[in-house]
Amino acid sequence: MKLITSVIIVGALTLIAGPASAEKYDCDKGFKDHMMKMSIFIDKTSGYELADAVRRSYDAYTACKAGDGFSPHGVWDEIERQMAEKAKGK
């Protein structure tokens, strides 16, 4: 169910983002920054949850690198928010 929600969010953001946003956004730097932010939650996250977050993060990175006008920043922010929320509960 979470995966379906993530796919819907990614799809919606893809439609909303303009082509110019991907050209200006540094996908590589953004992905590294996102992974650094996620790293503080590794010890507080199950293996399954971490794998899911990394998978969704990589999917957003791949879309960004494809140059299809997708900016992954909103997706990565949502993943970080979800991980922080889960970490508080444990």
MODELLER restraints for C-alpha pairs under 7 A, 6 or more apart:
rsr = mdl.restraints
at = mdl.atoms
rsr.add(forms.Gaussian(group=physical.xy_distance, feature=features.Distance(at['CA:10:A'], at['CA:75:A']), mean=6.63, stdev=0.5))
rsr.add(forms.Gaussian(group=physical.xy_distance, feature=features.Distance(at['CA:14:A'], at['CA:70:A']), mean=5.14, stdev=0.5))
rsr.add(forms.Gaussian(group=physical.xy_distance, feature=features.Distance(at['CA:17:A'], at['CA:69:A']), mean=6.21, stdev=0.5))
rsr.add(forms.Gaussian(group=physical.xy_distance, feature=features.Distance(at['CA:17:A'], at['CA:70:A']), mean=5.74, stdev=0.5))
rsr.add(forms.Gaussian(group=physical.xy_distance, feature=features.Distance(at['CA:17:A'], at['CA:71:A']), mean=6.49, stdev=0.5))
rsr.add(forms.Gaussian(group=physical.xy_distance, feature=features.Distance(at['CA:18:A'], at['CA:69:A']), mean=5.60, stdev=0.5))
rsr.add(forms.Gaussian(group=physical.xy_distance, feature=features.Distance(at['CA:19:A'], at['CA:68:A']), mean=6.77, stdev=0.5))
rsr.add(forms.Gaussian(group=physical.xy_distance, feature=features.Distance(at['CA:19:A'], at['CA:69:A']), mean=3.81, stdev=0.5))
rsr.add(forms.Gaussian(group=physical.xy_distance, feature=features.Distance(at['CA:20:A'], at['CA:69:A']), mean=6.60, stdev=0.5))
rsr.add(forms.Gaussian(group=physical.xy_distance, feature=features.Distance(at['CA:21:A'], at['CA:69:A']), mean=6.30, stdev=0.5))
rsr.add(forms.Gaussian(group=physical.xy_distance, feature=features.Distance(at['CA:21:A'], at['CA:71:A']), mean=6.24, stdev=0.5))
rsr.add(forms.Gaussian(group=physical.xy_distance, feature=features.Distance(at['CA:22:A'], at['CA:64:A']), mean=6.38, stdev=0.5))
rsr.add(forms.Gaussian(group=physical.xy_distance, feature=features.Distance(at['CA:22:A'], at['CA:67:A']), mean=6.20, stdev=0.5))
rsr.add(forms.Gaussian(group=physical.xy_distance, feature=features.Distance(at['CA:22:A'], at['CA:69:A']), mean=4.88, stdev=0.5))
rsr.add(forms.Gaussian(group=physical.xy_distance, feature=features.Distance(at['CA:22:A'], at['CA:70:A']), mean=5.61, stdev=0.5))
rsr.add(forms.Gaussian(group=physical.xy_distance, feature=features.Distance(at['CA:22:A'], at['CA:71:A']), mean=5.44, stdev=0.5))
rsr.add(forms.Gaussian(group=physical.xy_distance, feature=features.Distance(at['CA:25:A'], at['CA:71:A']), mean=6.95, stdev=0.5))
rsr.add(forms.Gaussian(group=physical.xy_distance, feature=features.Distance(at['CA:27:A'], at['CA:61:A']), mean=6.39, stdev=0.5))
rsr.add(forms.Gaussian(group=physical.xy_distance, feature=features.Distance(at['CA:27:A'], at['CA:64:A']), mean=6.02, stdev=0.5))
rsr.add(forms.Gaussian(group=physical.xy_distance, feature=features.Distance(at['CA:27:A'], at['CA:65:A']), mean=6.33, stdev=0.5))
rsr.add(forms.Gaussian(group=physical.xy_distance, feature=features.Distance(at['CA:31:A'], at['CA:61:A']), mean=6.51, stdev=0.5))
rsr.add(forms.Gaussian(group=physical.xy_distance, feature=features.Distance(at['CA:34:A'], at['CA:76:A']), mean=6.49, stdev=0.5))
rsr.add(forms.Gaussian(group=physical.xy_distance, feature=features.Distance(at['CA:38:A'], at['CA:80:A']), mean=6.15, stdev=0.5))
rsr.add(forms.Gaussian(group=physical.xy_distance, feature=features.Distance(at['CA:41:A'], at['CA:83:A']), mean=6.62, stdev=0.5))
rsr.add(forms.Gaussian(group=physical.xy_distance, feature=features.Distance(at['CA:41:A'], at['CA:84:A']), mean=6.90, stdev=0.5))
rsr.add(forms.Gaussian(group=physical.xy_distance, feature=features.Distance(at['CA:41:A'], at['CA:87:A']), mean=6.50, stdev=0.5))
rsr.add(forms.Gaussian(group=physical.xy_distance, feature=features.Distance(at['CA:42:A'], at['CA:50:A']), mean=6.96, stdev=0.5))
rsr.add(forms.Gaussian(group=physical.xy_distance, feature=features.Distance(at['CA:44:A'], at['CA:87:A']), mean=5.24, stdev=0.5))
rsr.add(forms.Gaussian(group=physical.xy_distance, feature=features.Distance(at['CA:44:A'], at['CA:90:A']), mean=6.77, stdev=0.5))
rsr.add(forms.Gaussian(group=physical.xy_distance, feature=features.Distance(at['CA:45:A'], at['CA:87:A']), mean=6.50, stdev=0.5))
rsr.add(forms.Gaussian(group=physical.xy_distance, feature=features.Distance(at['CA:53:A'], at['CA:79:A']), mean=6.42, stdev=0.5))
rsr.add(forms.Gaussian(group=physical.xy_distance, feature=features.Distance(at['CA:57:A'], at['CA:76:A']), mean=6.31, stdev=0.5))
rsr.add(forms.Gaussian(group=physical.xy_distance, feature=features.Distance(at['CA:60:A'], at['CA:72:A']), mean=5.24, stdev=0.5))
rsr.add(forms.Gaussian(group=physical.xy_distance, feature=features.Distance(at['CA:61:A'], at['CA:72:A']), mean=6.51, stdev=0.5))
rsr.add(forms.Gaussian(group=physical.xy_distance, feature=features.Distance(at['CA:63:A'], at['CA:70:A']), mean=6.21, stdev=0.5))
rsr.add(forms.Gaussian(group=physical.xy_distance, feature=features.Distance(at['CA:64:A'], at['CA:70:A']), mean=5.23, stdev=0.5))
rsr.add(forms.Gaussian(group=physical.xy_distance, feature=features.Distance(at['CA:64:A'], at['CA:71:A']), mean=5.81, stdev=0.5))
rsr.add(forms.Gaussian(group=physical.xy_distance, feature=features.Distance(at['CA:64:A'], at['CA:72:A']), mean=6.28, stdev=0.5))
